[in-house]
């Protein structure tokens, strides 16, 4: 009985020891999993250096030289800029340009100082200068000439309006023609439909019925006055001739 009791006691102790060892292994596995989980890829792959965006070879080495002429990178950059400027200067002085085929004769490669002065003066005369935002002189066409004539005679278009006298003789050299943009508020009230719009002011006046009626009336009045003056001159001449014959 004593031997059997000792054997049972030994078996129970071995089972207890085995049970305790299994729990310890599970705890160790849990701790290892926690440790490995905390190490993410971002923490493992972090860089140990900072990229400044500069290459050591481009700046001439690790040591920075104060003298700009000794730096290879600076020399290369200066060379490139100089070559680009030389090319631009040569292209500006080149006689073969985009309008070369339109010219009547080949322009000279070198021009005298007097010719350059005349050329600069002609270029300045093409615009009004910085004071008027370099407004260019437009090409005078027949339509523009007629519109300018209408503007000069605007006082005769409407008898109910008064305009100041023109302060210049002839047509202006520098001017621009614009288009009046209607307000969206007046879309249904005072907007001129596209069918009634004309290209020039002369076309608009010819399409205006009131202006045409007034123009006809004024034309008849002028013609009757001319006829009366011509008749008066004729009568005066005939009276003078009769007086001479009577004497």
JORAQUI-V856560 format. One line per field, one symbol per residue. phi: phi as a letter, one per 30 degrees, with the letter a starting at -180 (. if undefined). psi: psi as a letter, one per 20 degrees, with the letter a starting at -180 (. if undefined). burial: I if it has 16 or more other C-alpha atoms within 10 Angstrom, else O. A space follows every 10 residues. Layout:
phi = ???
psi = ???
burial = ???
This chain:
phi = .ddddddddd dddddddddd dddddddddd dddddddddd ddddcddcbc ddiccdddcj kdcdcddddd dddddddddd dddddddddd dddddcbdcd ddddbddddc cddddddddd ddddddbdjd dbhhdcdddd cddddddddd ddcddddbdd ccbdddcbci cddcabcccd cddddcdccc dddddcdbdb dddddddddd dddddddddd dddddddddd dddddddddd ddddddd
psi = hhghhhgghh gghhhgghgh hghhhggggg ghhgghhhnr hhhhjqqjrp oijqphhhjj ahppphohhi pgghggghgg gghggggggh hhipioahkh hiqhrpqqhp qrhghhghgh ghhhihriah hkklpqorpo rhghghhhgg hhkhhihoii qpqqqpjqpa qqhprqprpp pqqihkhifk ppqhhiqrhr hghghhipgg hgghggghgg gghhgghggg hggghhghgh hhgghh.
burial = OOOOOOOOOO OOOOOOOOOO OOOOOOOOOO OOOOOOOOOO OOOOOOOOOO OOOOOOOOOO OOOOOOOOOO IOIIOOOOOO OOOOOOOOOO OOOOOOOOOO OOOOOOOOOO OOOOOOOOOO OOOOOOIIOO OOOOOIOOOO OOOIOOOIOI OIOOOOIOOO OOOOOOOOOO OOOOOOOOOO OOOOOOOOOO OOOOOOOOOO IIOOOOOOOO OOOOIOOOOO OOOOOOOOOO OOOOOOOOOO OOOOOOO
